[in-house]
Amino acid sequence: GMAIEILDPSYEGAAARFRPAPRLETLAGATVAIVSNGKKGTLRFFDALAATLERTHRVSEVVRLTKSNYSAPVENELLDDAERWNALIAGVGD
């Protein structure tokens, strides 16, 4: 008969070295980036999210970025300014 091979695409090799960034105590005064996948349904949602971040959470700046290809990872050049961001929201939509 025909054999079925199941492949696991996950990579756990460096998981022990991974440490998440410390949680922000507050968003007040923070710079938050939103990276959109670029599909049309994201625009109004991220407009509302940016307004909420600024109004309700007193974020000082929202940086809006859009990937050029919705199915590919974000381009490195879009992340050139990442050192000054306090948080990043990666969003998808249709």
N, C-alpha and C positions, 0 to 999 in steps of 0.2 A: 504494500500500500504506500500511499504518499505520506511522507513525514511532514509535520507542521513544526516550524521553528518559530518560537516567540522571542522577540528581541526587546530588551529593556533599554529605552533611549536615555535614561537618566544617568548622570555621572556623579558619583559620590566621592571621587578620589580626593578632592580638596575640601570636602565638607568640614573636616575637623579644624581647618584653619580659618573657616568663615566665621566672622563675628558681625552680627547686625549693628548698625549705627545706634547709638543711644537714642532713646525716645525723647522727642522735644517736650519740654514741660509746658510750653505754650507756643501758639502760632503768632502771637502778638509781636509785631516788628519783624517777622521772618520774611524771607524771600522764598517763594514756592514756585517751582516750575511745573507746568502741565504739558506732557508730551502726548499729543493726539495721534491716532493712527491715520487721520486725514479723511475718514469717511464723512459724508455729508451730515449724518445724524449727530456728530460730535459737537458741531459749532455752537448751537444754542445751549446744549447741556453745559459745555465748558464755559460759556459766557455766564450762565447762572452760577456755576461753581466758583468762578473767579470773583463774581460780585459777592457771594456769600463769604468767601475767604476774606475779602477786604472789609466788608461791613460787619459781619458777625464775629470773625476771629481776629480782626485788626491786623491782617497781613500787610506788610508795607509794600510788597511788590509781587505781582503774579507774572511770571515769564511764560508766554505761550509759544509752544513749538509744535510743528507738524512734520511727521515723517513723510518722505517722498513716496514711499511704497508701503501700503498698509500691511502687507504680509511679511515684510522683512524687518530685521532689527533696526533700531534707530541708528542713523548715521553718526559716526564719531564726531563730525564737525558740529552737530547740533548740541553736543555735550561739552564743547570747549569752555563754556562759561560755568560749568557745574560746580566749580570750587566755591562760588559765592552763594549757591543755593543752600537753604536749610532743609528743604524737603522737595521731593519730586513725586508727582502723581502721573502714572502711566495709564492712559485711558484708551478704550476701544469703543467703537460704535458703528452703526450702520446708517 
